[in-house]
Amino acid sequence: MVTTRRPCPPAPGPLEGYATRFDDLFSSLAQRRGFREYLAGLLLPRDRNKTLTALAGAEPVTGAQHPAVQRLQFFLSESPWDPERVDARRLELLRADPATVPHAEGVLVIDDSGDRKDGTATAHVGRQWLGRYGKTDNAVVTVTTLWADERLYYPLHAVPYTPAHHFERGKRDPAFRTKWKIAAQLAGRAGPPDSPSARRWPTAPTAIWTTSGANCTP
């Protein structure tokens, strides 16, 4: 017996049409609702939209126990959905849209942006070069790729860099990866799995390593 899905409170305006393209990746009404609230929180013009309270449209600090904040916290940290499948669907939709389909005149941009972090408890934290500040500091650095042409750009993949001191054998540990190695692996991932309708993100000969000021050349 097929159970009819309960309707979900819609996302604002045209965002609902986009959100419905992901509904089959979520197993419950709570997940579908959480996904819509997360998308809206990211896109609406709010201050500090990296915080849960701002994403949920609640007051900072005092709104931390608001039901909408708690609901979003559960969706992002405990609800059993697969972020890799959601991201793959996002990229699939970009490849299928004539306005964002990749073409040979675009480039694959590689970046190693970082944010300063206090203390040592945060995952991936360590003293490392921060190009945006022009100095070495305690930080978390993420290697990212994005597709760009003269009209637009959009992110593809992101992987945090883990400094050597987090590994038992340091730089000689098999699990350690330099930023360059992560960048090369992400460049390889820019091609979706082979299928009759699949299409790679064609790239120019040079991808740009913007933060450190160096080019990734063949």
C-alpha positions in Angstrom: 0.0 0.0 0.0 1.4 3.4 -1.1 1.2 6.1 1.6 0.5 9.6 0.3 3.0 12.1 1.5 1.6 14.8 3.7 1.9 18.3 2.2 4.8 20.4 3.4 4.6 24.1 4.3 5.9 25.8 1.1 9.1 27.8 0.8 8.8 31.5 -0.1 7.9 32.4 -3.7 9.8 30.7 -6.5 12.0 28.9 -4.0 9.3 26.3 -3.5 9.6 25.1 -7.2 13.3 24.5 -6.6 12.8 22.8 -3.3 10.4 20.3 -4.7 13.1 18.9 -7.0 14.8 17.5 -3.8 11.7 16.0 -2.1 12.4 12.4 -3.1 15.8 12.6 -1.2 14.0 13.1 2.1 12.1 10.4 3.9 9.9 12.6 6.2 7.8 15.7 6.3 10.1 17.1 9.0 13.1 16.7 6.6 11.4 18.3 3.7 10.3 21.2 5.9 13.8 21.5 7.4 15.3 21.7 3.9 13.0 24.5 2.9 13.7 26.5 6.1 17.4 26.0 5.6 17.3 27.2 2.0 15.2 30.2 2.9 17.6 31.1 5.8 20.6 31.0 3.5 19.0 33.2 0.8 16.9 35.7 2.6 18.6 39.0 3.4 19.5 38.5 7.1 22.4 39.5 9.2 24.9 36.8 10.2 23.1 34.1 8.3 25.8 31.5 9.3 24.2 31.2 12.8 21.2 29.0 13.5 19.2 31.8 15.1 19.6 34.0 12.0 18.9 31.1 9.6 15.6 30.4 11.5 14.7 34.1 11.7 15.0 34.3 15.5 16.7 36.7 17.8 20.4 36.1 18.5 21.2 34.3 21.8 17.7 34.8 23.4 16.1 33.0 20.5 18.3 29.9 20.7 15.5 27.8 22.3 12.9 29.0 19.8 11.1 25.9 18.2 12.2 27.0 14.7 15.8 27.1 15.8 15.6 23.7 17.6 13.9 22.2 14.5 16.6 23.5 12.2 19.4 22.3 14.6 17.9 18.8 14.5 17.7 18.8 10.7 21.3 19.9 10.2 23.0 17.8 12.9 20.9 14.7 13.7 18.3 14.0 11.0 19.4 11.0 8.8 19.6 12.5 5.3 22.5 12.3 2.8 24.1 15.7 2.0 26.2 14.1 -0.8 23.0 13.1 -2.6 21.5 16.5 -2.1 24.6 18.2 -3.5 24.7 15.8 -6.4 21.1 16.8 -7.2 22.0 20.5 -7.0 24.8 20.0 -9.6 22.5 17.8 -11.8 20.0 20.7 -11.9 22.7 23.2 -12.8 23.9 21.0 -15.7 20.4 20.6 -17.0 19.5 24.3 -17.0 20.4 26.1 -20.3 21.3 29.2 -18.2 23.9 27.4 -16.2 25.0 24.4 -18.3 28.8 24.2 -18.6 30.6 25.0 -21.8 34.1 25.2 -23.1 34.6 28.9 -22.5 34.3 28.5 -18.7 37.0 27.8 -16.1 37.3 25.6 -13.0 38.4 27.9 -10.2 40.2 26.4 -7.2 40.5 28.3 -3.9 41.8 27.7 -0.4 39.9 30.2 1.7 40.2 30.2 5.4 38.6 31.7 8.6 40.4 32.5 11.8 39.5 30.3 14.8 40.4 30.6 18.4 41.5 27.6 20.4 42.3 24.1 19.3 39.1 22.2 19.8 37.5 22.9 16.4 38.0 20.1 13.8 40.7 20.9 11.1 42.0 24.0 13.0 45.7 24.9 13.0 48.2 27.6 12.3 48.3 28.1 8.5 48.5 30.8 5.8 45.5 32.9 5.3 45.7 34.7 2.0 42.8 37.1 2.7 44.7 38.5 5.7 48.2 38.1 4.3 49.5 36.3 7.3 49.7 32.9 9.2 47.1 32.5 11.9 45.1 29.9 13.8 42.4 29.0 11.3 40.3 26.5 9.4 41.0 26.4 5.6 38.7 24.8 3.0 39.7 23.9 -0.5 36.9 24.6 -2.9 36.1 24.5 -6.6 33.6 26.5 -8.6 32.5 26.9 -12.2 32.7 30.3 -13.7 32.3 32.1 -17.0 31.8 35.8 -18.0 28.2 35.7 -16.8 28.0 33.7 -13.6 29.7 31.4 -11.2 28.5 28.7 -8.8 30.2 26.4 -6.3 30.9 22.7 -7.1 32.7 21.0 -4.1 34.4 21.8 -0.8 36.8 19.8 1.4 38.4 21.1 4.6 42.2 20.9 4.8 43.4 19.0 7.9 46.9 20.2 9.1 49.5 17.6 9.6 49.6 17.8 13.4 46.1 16.2 13.5 47.6 12.9 12.2 49.6 10.4 14.2 52.5 10.4 11.7 52.2 14.0 10.6 52.9 14.6 6.9 54.0 11.0 6.5 50.6 9.7 7.6 48.8 8.0 4.7 45.6 9.9 5.5 47.3 13.3 5.3 46.6 15.3 2.1 48.2 18.6 1.1 46.0 21.4 -0.3 47.4 20.7 -3.7 46.4 17.0 -3.5 42.9 17.9 -2.3 42.6 20.4 -5.2 43.6 17.8 -7.7 41.0 15.4 -6.4 38.3 18.0 -6.5 39.2 18.9 -10.1 38.7 15.2 -10.9 35.3 15.2 -9.2 34.2 18.1 -11.4 33.2 15.4 -14.0 29.9 13.7 -13.0 29.6 9.9 -13.3 29.5 8.6 -16.8 26.0 8.3 -18.3 24.5 9.0 -21.7 23.2 12.4 -20.6 26.1 13.3 -18.3 28.4 16.2 -19.2 31.6 17.4 -17.6 32.4 20.9 -16.6 34.8 21.8 -19.5 37.7 23.9 -18.2 40.3 26.3 -19.6 43.9 25.1 -19.4 44.5 27.0 -16.2 42.4 26.9 -13.0 43.0 29.7 -10.6 44.3 29.3 -7.0 43.1 32.6 -5.9 43.9 33.0 -2.2 47.5 32.0 -2.4 48.0 33.9 -5.7 49.4 30.9 -7.7 48.0 29.2 -10.8 47.3 25.5 -11.0 48.8 24.8 -14.4 49.0 21.5 -16.2 
